[in-house]
Amino acid sequence: MKNPFKFFSRFSKNQGQPSERLVFQASTERKLPTYTQWRYFKLLLNKGERYLFFLALFLVVLCVLVFTLRRLNEATAVVPAYGGTYTEGVVGAPQYLNPILSSLSDVDADISALVFPGIFKRNNNLELEPNLITNYVLSEDKLTYTFFLRSNIKWQDNNENLTSDDVVFTIKAIQDVTYQSPLQSTLAGAEVKKIDDFSFSITLKEQFAPFLASLTFGILPEHLWYNVPGQNVRLNGMNLQPVGYGAYKFSELTKDDAGNVKTFTLERNADYFGDKPFIDKMKFVFYPDMTSAILGLTQKRIEGLGFVPQSKKEEITKANKNIIFHSLRIPQYSALFFNLKNNKALQNDVVRQALARAVDRDKIVTEALGGEAEAIYTPILPGYMGYNDQVKKYPLDMEKARKILKDDGWKYPDDKEDQTGVSAEDFAPREKDGVKLEFTIATVDLPEYQAVAQQLIDSWRKIGAKVNLSVTGAQDIQGSVIKERNYEALLFGQIIGSDPDPYPFWHSSQQEYPGLALSIFRNTEIDDIIEEARKTNDEKKRSELYNKFQDLLAQDISAIFLYNPLYTYAVSNRIKGLEENQYVAVPADRFSNIDSWYIKTRRQWK
């Protein structure tokens, strides 16, 4: 047999090992050994030498590997990849995933925003930007707006283009009173016309400065809704199986045995006209109350929660350390709205002034809201056009509140002003002419609102008012309380949008459903000022009119403005790409950068 260890010449006769001397006299050609020859290499080394050799070899390979990975990391970057499902919990249930009705509910608005993006959208500075349109032209008389649609927007059911026919149909549906759209007041009297498939015009009867800000609603598919009578729109199944054109499209929903929607799933729309989102599916899980929603988050059945009460943040963090809280700054105020039709005591101006003087806003912000809010006195927020920092305020003054009530004839039944030590159960309120100073606050079943309400109740009992509390679930308060204005006082929040136009919330014509005005009172001067402000494009004049409006509202005390809250929502750290300190007009705008959210990642060359 041919000697396979030719490289080492010969073996030692005594040990059967290659002669060390002969090894060093190996061929001067210095050819590399063959694989067969390498197999005998270990015979040259003793046990300790072999250990050291393989340790050195391991370290060399490790260094090469580390160097290679480091260079690879330097030459590549982690970038978002397509894939994954995000599951968000929501308190309430969807009813109208329909762009002309969805603004009535945050639940509907959140989902609708992903399926029906608006004609205009707002950026992080709350500035309007074209979305479904490429541009627009305003006539010299500032009455006619001509809009030019994108030509690449496709309906999700038939892949046909969204056209001017769909826009005209949607606007006329909003204007039709049988649809009961909350958007009706902003488009009342406007004339919409089709110019061609991808352009249309809207002509106003008179100048309306905040008009463009009202065009953030989405569009209905005419080919699916044209034969549905207005009075039947709310009953149509498409409200829960929407066909839109947005970044996501309807996939499936599940219901429990009682017919309540339990989950709702959207999937990525491959034909979306904008940047495609990375996340494959958006799944919404619905809960009847905040307690069960937070339980779902702490037990990791959901990865996010659309709204998180300040009082629950610590509990969530302890149970689920993967949760990150994101805060949004939104143009919202929370206030106590009076319905002067439903309570005689509240019709008295002195009573409302005394109540206003017994409100400790600082305590509400620090104790009930954990400091995540700002005390306010008007419905136009700081930083907005027309904000009136000189508006009449009623600073906290319990003694003055008691005095003006007493001077106006409101007395305790036993005529004893000192009610110290009287329990809440035994407390009897002041009376005047047989009318008790007693009313009920209605509010939504959320910890913050209940905490604020309790502080008001405690403060007002100290000046002689007996205040009761009625709490309604988030999914029921619109239908059972707000729709019929079935309250004496309502503790609630209003989102005013990017333009401070107070018409939808404070004009008397909006005090009946589907209007959004929650304080029920009459002041024709306020109506006139609001109407006049809408007709001018002169910002200075608008600001002056808004100042007058706030002064008159402060005199009437038809509401007590309390605070501007931060909107906090929770998302798992598995979800990336969310923007921090985002300014939004409505909570649904937190999805405005949904195309940047991602779960999966990959590496790519720089």
Secondary structure, DSSP 4 states (H G I P E B T S, - for coil): ---TTGGG--B-TTTSSB-HHHHHT--TT-PPPPHHHHTTGGGGS-HHHHHHHHHHHHHHHHHHHHHHHHHHHHHEEEEEES--EEEEEEES-----STTTGGG-HHHHHHHHHHS--SEEE-TT--EEESSEEEEEE-TTS-EEEEEE-S--B-TTT-PBP-HHHHHHHHHHHH-GGG--TTHHHHTT-EEEEEETTEEEEE-SS--TTTGGG-------HHHHTTS-GGGGGG-GGGTS----SSEEEEEEEE-TTS-EEEEEEEE-TT-SSPPPS-SEEEEEEESSHHHHHHHHHTTS-SEES---GGGHHHHHHH-TTEEEEEEE-SEEEEEEEBTTS-TGGG-HHHHHHHHHT--HHHIIIIISTT-EEE-SSSSPTTSTT--TTS------HHHHHHHHHHTT-B-TT--S--TT--TTT----EETTEESEEEEEEES-HHHHHHHHHHHHHHHTTT-EEEEEEE-TTTHIIIIITTT--SEEEEEEE--SS---HHHHSGGGSSTT----SB---HHHHHHHHHHHT---HHHHHHHHHHHHHHHHHHTSEEEEEEEEEEEEEETTSB-PPSSEE-SSGGGGGTTGGG-BSEEEEEE-
